[in-house]
Amino acid sequence: MTLIRLLRALPLLLAIAGCSTLADPDVEDTNASAAELYNEARSALRSKNFQTAIERLETLQARYPFGEHAQQAQLDIIYAYFKSEEWDAAITAADRFIRLNPTHPRVDYALYMRASVNMSRGRDFLGRLFGTERALRDPQPLRQALADFQRLVAEFPATEYAADARERIAILRDQLARHELDVARFYQSRAAYVAAANRAKTIIEGYQDTPAVNEALTILVDAYQQLGLSELRQDVLRVIREKYPEHPLAGQSG
């Protein structure tokens, strides 16, 4: 083909290529505006197509980091990562928003999402682990979720998320107390009474408002008896009689 014929054919080839791109909805438009990318991401979120939403939002942030949609994209991608169970990415995105926009009115949302991600990751931890392995693993995501929700309530007491955060704090405290109880039982079953007593005291001192306290007191009494620490055992029985009169050991005096 001569150069002249090639040049004449070029517009037709470009037109064909353009039609091919338009025909494939999965081919990303490299010239898409920030508004177009944002609208596509929002549409994908509404359709629960979270991976597509993530792709559009990541592209939007890369191309238009200082545009009018940039901050909202930073918030939306936290949620998209969360729904996709990409826990680390969601935490990183939340931390980044809080760090870059410390006075933004939606910082409370970013912190709430951070806490929710850790709580969900902690539920995965509790769901996957059983028996000895579960008892000995540190539920760090649950501890971090508790700290996040407590921070949210302390820093943003009037936020719309405060009521839900307080409910989740109570749930998390109960879950963490039950985990400590699992560990105390594990040590008790293996005659590791010092470790069992320490775990029981952690529950009694740190999670006083949870149902796990009753059994923790029982474990502590047993551990002190097995260790021959009669005075400490008597102290615990006295506390039971004074503060927990419905406890099964409340009638014991020696």
Summary of the structure (lengths in Angstrom):
residues: 254
radius of gyration: 28.4
end to end distance: 106.7
largest distance: 108.7
contacts: 745
relative contact order: 0.05
helix: 76%
strand: 0%
